[in-house]
Amino acid sequence: MKEIKITETAQKIIRRLFARNSVNTLHSDPELTAIFDNFAFDENIKYTEVLDEKTRIMSILASTIGGLAMTQFRTMVNAALNVGLKPREIREVVYQSIPYVGFSRVIDFLLAMNDVFENNDIKLPLDDQGTTDVHTRIEKGKEWMESIFGKESIEQMFKDAPQGQEHINDFLAGYCFGDFYTRNGVTMQQRELMTFCFLAAMGGTEPQMCSHAHGNKNVGNSKEYMVAAVTAMIPYIGFPRALNALAAINKAY
């Protein structure tokens, strides 16, 4: 049988990303490790060059939360630190996931992130990044919704709310957008991209992916940029969910 070797390109990138605290499967499954590493860290990366390294890692990090992949999440938090992402940027990826993935699922990722931070001598708690309060969150959140999806679209959404469900739109405005999208720490473009990555990795979110594909387009993320982000996620979320994400992008753009 022919031995599969990890390419020099893949080895170089792996050393950069996972210089510390990496998960090494070579000992138990060297053949699988070589197959995955050559795909994820050589072949795949050739098609994601439109993304800067930090954005590529942020996209993958978001996908590990959406996919509930704790072991890989811890590994990617370390990788994020190794490529220069600031702790507050990493934390904003985790915070941004809460309205989409749900607090019950995300709390374990938050605790794991903090554990990695402490192991890297990062002092907690980090500085606050919020910009709204109880009096402004709904108004500011609605403004963000309108800037991402269009004022006419949001006004129609509120108008068409089924009787007895009007509060859901208020929750979206105040909680999802007012409490989270308005935060400092990352850009609007990054938040919309991360949200799309959560949804892609979760699966079964095609209507929301279509909406947020349009949202990414509206905030200035190009189709090439979005395709690259999905390409970067393929090794981690698999082809069925990646193809669904690409279908949403193709429809929006």
C-alpha positions, 0 to 999 in steps of 0.5 A: 500500500502506498503511504500518503504523506502530508504536503510541505504546504500543508505542514507549513500552514499547520505549524503556523496555526497549531504551533501550540495546543493542537489536536494531533491524530497522527499517532492513531490515524496517520492515513486519515490525518494526511488525507484531511490535512492535505485537503484542508490545509493545501488544496482547499486553501488555494481557493480561499485566497480572497479571504485574509487569514484571520477571516478564514479562521473566523469563518471556520471558528463560527462553523465549529459553534454552529456544528456543535464541534467542541474539540475542533472549536478549542483547537480553532480558538488557539489557531485564532490566537496564533494568527493574531485575532484579538481575544475580543474578536474571538469572543464576539464570534461566540457572542454573535452565535447566541441568538442563532445557536441558542444559549444552552448550546453556546454556554459550553463554547463560552466556557471552553473559550475562556479556558483557552484564554486563561491557558494563554495568560489572557486576563478575564473578563475582557472589556465590555463592547455593548453600545445599547441599553434597555431604552435604546436596544429595540430602536437601534436593533431595528435600524441595523435590521433595516441597514442589512435587509432594507427598510421596506423589507423590515417594515413589511415584516413587522406589518405582516406579523401574525396575530399573537406573534408580534412580540417575535419581531420585537425580540429580533429587533431588541435581542438579536440585533439590538443586543448583539449586532450593535456591539463593537469588536468586529465589523458589520460585514464580519458579523453578517458573514459569521451569522451565515457561517453559523447557519450553514453549519447548523443545517436545516436553516435554508430560509434564514441562510437565503435571508442572510445571503442577501444581508451579506450582499447588502453590507458589501460582502462579495459573492467571491468572498462568500464562496471562499468562506463556504469553501473554507468550511467544507472540511469541517461541515461536509459537502451537503451543508456546504452545497446548501450554503452555496445554493443560498449564495447563488440565489442571492447574488 
